[in-house]
Amino acid sequence: MSTNRTFTMLKPDAIAKGYMIPILNKIDAAGFKIVAMKLTQLDKESASEFYGIHKEKPFFNELVAYMTSGPIVAAVLEKSNAVEDFRTLIGATDPKQALKGTIRNQFAESIAENAIHGSDSDENALIESEFHFKNNEIVTF
């Protein structure tokens, strides 16, 4: 069952390079409504918990170090078919394989520094949104 919400994070590389506003503008132009958003910085414990699924993988420590290296923007987005449409908007994880005009094609440097996160399923969108926002922080109409 598809829902109308997804979760995204603008990663430290995108924020450091000044891409926050251009990326948010692309998200808005694609018809997504921001229902929750905050600029924050993950600490090692939070990043380790959020990426816990990758704990046993060789890149885990590098991922945690990268995600704690600077501020992020966490956001909950709303649109019909949100997860699938947002995955299309952000493009492939490898910016070299991302379609022209996608966020990663325009703003990502590498697989490791790929500018943005997008939930890969409706279930994960809910889990990730709740990780970053308490229910009263998400706008509902």
Residue pairs with C-beta under 8 A, 6 or more apart in sequence:
1 122
2 81
2 82
2 83
2 84
2 122
3 82
3 83
3 122
3 125
3 126
4 78
4 79
4 80
4 81
4 82
5 35
5 76
5 77
5 78
5 82
5 125
5 126
5 129
6 76
6 77
6 79
6 82
6 83
6 86
6 118
6 119
6 125
7 74
7 75
7 76
7 77
7 117
7 118
7 119
7 124
7 125
7 128
7 129
7 132
8 27
8 74
8 75
8 77
8 86
8 90
8 116
8 117
8 118
8 119
9 72
9 73
9 74
9 75
9 116
9 117
9 132
10 19
10 20
10 23
10 24
10 72
10 73
10 75
10 115
10 116
11 66
11 67
11 72
11 113
11 114
11 115
11 116
11 117
12 66
12 67
12 69
12 70
12 71
12 72
13 66
13 70
13 108
13 109
13 113
13 114
13 115
14 20
14 23
14 107
14 108
14 115
14 116
15 39
15 70
15 71
15 72
15 73
16 70
17 107
19 107
19 115
20 73
22 106
22 107
23 103
23 107
23 115
23 116
24 34
24 73
26 89
26 103
26 106
27 34
27 75
27 77
27 89
28 34
30 79
30 85
30 89
31 79
31 85
32 77
32 78
32 79
32 82
32 85
32 86
32 89
33 77
33 78
33 79
34 75
34 76
34 77
34 78
35 76
35 77
35 78
35 138
35 139
35 140
36 74
36 75
36 76
36 129
36 133
36 137
36 138
36 139
37 73
37 74
37 75
37 76
38 73
38 74
38 75
38 132
38 133
38 137
39 71
39 72
39 73
40 71
40 72
40 73
40 74
40 132
41 68
41 70
41 71
41 72
42 50
42 67
42 68
42 72
43 68
44 64
44 68
47 63
47 64
47 67
47 68
48 55
48 64
49 131
50 67
50 128
50 131
51 60
51 63
51 64
51 67
54 60
54 63
59 112
62 112
66 112
66 113
74 132
74 133
76 129
76 133
76 138
77 86
79 85
79 86
82 125
83 118
83 119
83 120
83 121
83 122
83 125
86 118
86 119
87 118
87 120
88 102
89 102
89 103
89 118
90 98
90 102
90 103
90 104
90 116
90 118
91 97
91 98
91 99
91 102
91 103
91 104
91 105
92 98
92 99
92 102
92 104
93 104
93 111
93 114
94 104
94 110
94 111
94 114
95 104
95 105
95 108
95 109
95 110
95 111
95 114
95 115
98 104
98 105
98 108
99 105
103 115
103 116
104 114
104 115
104 116
107 115
107 116
108 114
108 115
108 116
109 115
119 125
119 128
129 138
